[in-house]
Amino acid sequence: MESTSTKTVNYTDEQIAQAIEMYQEVGNDGLDQIADTIGKSVRSVRSKLVREGVYVATPKKAAAKQEGPSKKEILRDIEAKGFDVAGVEGATKMALTRLLGVVAN
């Protein structure tokens, strides 16, 4: 049996060229503007730019290192005071610090 279906084209050559040209001018901050201009979603535009090999992901910021003892060290200190830490390992660092203050007194 012969197939008569054809592939649906989501982007015209003109839309692709316009998206690439705009992206080179405005970068990642202008994805909303590009999407509005060519009538597509931001996610769709980003995917198209990735497939075209022009999209450059925004680098993620590294988490800020907090000063002071680690959660593991605080748990060790609480345990050293004679308190069973089973079940509190998932608590936040701030909560563990407060618990250490209570146990220490």
C-alpha positions as CSV (number, residue, x, y, z in Angstrom):
1,M,0.0,0.0,0.0
2,E,1.4,3.4,-1.0
3,S,1.5,6.2,1.6
4,T,0.2,9.5,0.5
5,S,1.0,11.4,3.7
6,T,3.5,14.2,3.7
7,K,5.6,15.6,6.5
8,T,4.1,18.7,8.1
9,V,6.5,21.6,8.1
10,N,6.4,23.6,11.4
11,Y,8.9,26.3,10.3
12,T,9.3,27.9,7.0
13,D,12.8,28.6,5.7
14,E,12.0,32.3,6.2
15,Q,11.0,31.7,9.9
16,I,14.2,29.8,10.5
17,A,16.3,32.5,8.9
18,Q,14.5,35.2,10.9
19,A,14.9,33.3,14.2
20,I,18.6,32.7,13.7
21,E,19.2,36.3,12.7
22,M,17.3,37.6,15.7
23,Y,19.0,35.2,18.0
24,Q,22.4,36.4,16.9
25,E,21.3,39.9,17.7
26,V,19.5,39.4,21.0
27,G,20.8,36.1,22.4
28,N,19.0,34.1,25.1
29,D,17.4,37.1,26.6
30,G,15.4,37.7,23.5
31,L,13.8,34.3,23.1
32,D,10.4,35.7,24.1
33,Q,10.7,38.4,21.4
34,I,11.7,35.9,18.8
35,A,8.8,33.6,19.7
36,D,6.3,36.5,19.5
37,T,7.7,37.7,16.1
38,I,7.5,34.3,14.4
39,G,4.4,33.1,16.2
40,K,5.8,30.1,18.1
41,S,6.4,29.2,21.7
42,V,9.7,30.0,23.4
43,R,10.3,26.3,23.9
44,S,9.7,25.6,20.2
45,V,12.0,28.4,19.2
46,R,14.7,27.2,21.6
47,S,14.4,23.6,20.2
48,K,14.7,24.9,16.6
49,L,17.7,27.0,17.4
50,V,19.4,23.9,19.1
51,R,18.6,21.8,16.0
52,E,20.1,24.5,13.8
53,G,23.3,24.5,15.9
54,V,23.2,28.2,17.0
55,Y,21.7,28.0,20.5
56,V,24.1,28.4,23.4
57,A,22.8,27.5,26.8
58,T,23.1,30.1,29.6
59,P,25.7,28.9,32.1
60,K,24.2,28.0,35.5
61,K,25.4,29.8,38.6
62,A,27.2,27.7,41.1
63,A,25.5,27.4,44.5
64,A,27.1,29.7,47.1
65,K,29.2,27.8,49.7
66,Q,28.0,28.5,53.2
67,E,30.4,29.1,55.9
68,G,30.4,27.2,59.2
69,P,30.1,23.5,60.1
70,S,28.5,21.1,57.7
71,K,25.3,19.2,58.5
72,K,27.3,16.1,59.0
73,E,29.5,17.9,61.6
74,I,26.4,19.3,63.4
75,L,24.8,15.8,63.5
76,R,28.1,14.4,64.9
77,D,28.1,17.2,67.6
78,I,24.4,16.4,68.5
79,E,25.2,12.7,68.8
80,A,28.2,13.5,71.0
81,K,25.8,15.2,73.4
82,G,24.0,11.8,73.8
83,F,21.0,12.6,71.5
84,D,20.0,9.9,69.0
85,V,20.1,11.5,65.6
86,A,18.2,8.7,63.8
87,G,15.4,10.3,61.8
88,V,16.7,13.9,61.8
89,E,19.3,13.5,59.1
90,G,17.0,15.1,56.6
91,A,16.4,18.3,58.6
92,T,17.8,21.6,57.4
93,K,21.1,22.9,58.6
94,M,19.4,25.8,60.4
95,A,17.0,23.3,62.3
96,L,20.0,21.1,63.2
97,T,21.8,24.1,64.6
98,R,18.8,25.0,66.8
99,L,18.6,21.4,67.9
100,L,22.2,21.4,68.9
101,G,21.6,24.6,70.9
102,V,18.8,22.9,72.8
103,V,20.7,19.6,73.3
104,A,23.9,21.5,74.5
105,N,22.0,23.2,77.4
